[in-house]
């Protein structure tokens, strides 16, 4: 598989994982935390959780899809117009 395609696939997988986690956390925050502790406190509780998921998801995607260590491949994980296939 081409390294640009592999990096793009890892980026898509990362997006799906973090979006799903954010959707789940946001639903739980809105339904359960906000009525108990308020808006600001609920977001403060959720933020470290979603950051942790993002960290683990990024490492998983890079390792699982064997993205090259080259800077161009790693930068290709993000929204970058130069990697469009």
C-alpha positions as CSV (number, residue, x, y, z in Angstrom):
1,X,0.0,0.0,0.0
2,X,1.3,3.5,-0.9
3,X,2.5,5.4,2.2
4,X,0.2,8.4,1.4
5,X,-2.8,6.1,1.1
6,X,-1.8,4.3,4.4
7,X,-1.5,7.7,6.2
8,X,-4.9,8.8,4.8
9,X,-6.5,5.6,5.9
10,X,-5.0,6.1,9.4
11,X,-6.4,9.6,9.4
12,X,-9.9,8.4,8.5
13,X,-9.8,5.6,11.1
14,X,-8.6,8.2,13.7
15,X,-11.5,10.5,12.9
16,X,-14.0,7.7,13.2
17,X,-12.7,6.5,16.5
18,X,-12.5,10.0,18.1
19,X,-15.8,11.1,16.6
20,X,-17.6,8.1,18.0
21,X,-16.0,8.6,21.4
22,X,-16.9,12.3,21.4
23,X,-20.5,11.5,20.4
24,X,-20.8,9.0,23.2
25,X,-19.1,11.2,25.8
26,X,-21.2,14.2,24.7
27,X,-24.4,12.2,25.1
28,X,-23.5,11.0,28.5
29,X,-22.3,14.5,29.6
30,X,-25.6,16.1,28.4
31,X,-27.9,13.5,29.9
32,X,-26.1,12.7,33.2
33,X,-23.4,15.2,34.2
34,X,-24.9,18.6,33.2
35,X,-28.0,18.2,35.4
36,X,-25.8,17.1,38.4
37,X,-22.8,19.5,38.2
38,X,-23.6,22.2,35.5
39,X,-22.2,22.9,32.1
40,X,-18.7,24.1,32.9
41,X,-17.9,21.3,35.3
42,X,-19.3,18.7,33.0
43,X,-17.1,19.8,30.1
44,X,-14.2,20.0,32.5
45,X,-14.8,16.3,33.4
46,X,-15.2,15.3,29.8
47,X,-12.2,17.1,28.4
48,X,-9.4,14.8,29.9
49,X,-11.4,11.7,28.8
50,X,-11.6,12.8,25.1
51,X,-8.0,13.9,25.1
52,X,-7.0,10.4,26.4
53,X,-9.1,8.7,23.8
54,X,-7.5,11.0,21.1
55,X,-4.0,10.0,22.4
56,X,-4.7,6.3,22.4
57,X,-6.5,6.4,19.0
58,X,-3.6,8.2,17.4
59,X,-1.1,5.7,18.6
60,X,-3.3,2.8,17.6
61,X,-3.9,4.1,14.1
62,X,-0.2,4.8,13.4
63,X,0.8,1.4,14.7
64,X,-2.1,-0.7,13.4
65,X,-1.7,0.7,9.8
66,X,2.1,0.9,10.0
67,X,2.4,4.5,9.0
68,X,5.9,5.4,8.0
69,X,8.0,7.5,10.4
70,X,8.7,10.0,7.6
71,X,7.4,13.5,8.4
72,X,5.4,13.7,5.2
73,X,3.5,10.5,6.1
74,X,2.8,11.6,9.6
75,X,1.7,15.0,8.5
76,X,-0.6,13.3,6.0
77,X,-2.7,12.0,9.0
78,X,-4.2,15.5,9.4
79,X,-6.3,17.6,7.1
80,X,-3.7,18.4,4.4
81,X,-4.7,19.1,0.8
82,X,-1.3,17.9,-0.5
83,X,-2.0,14.2,0.2
84,X,-5.2,14.0,-1.9
85,X,-4.8,10.8,-4.0
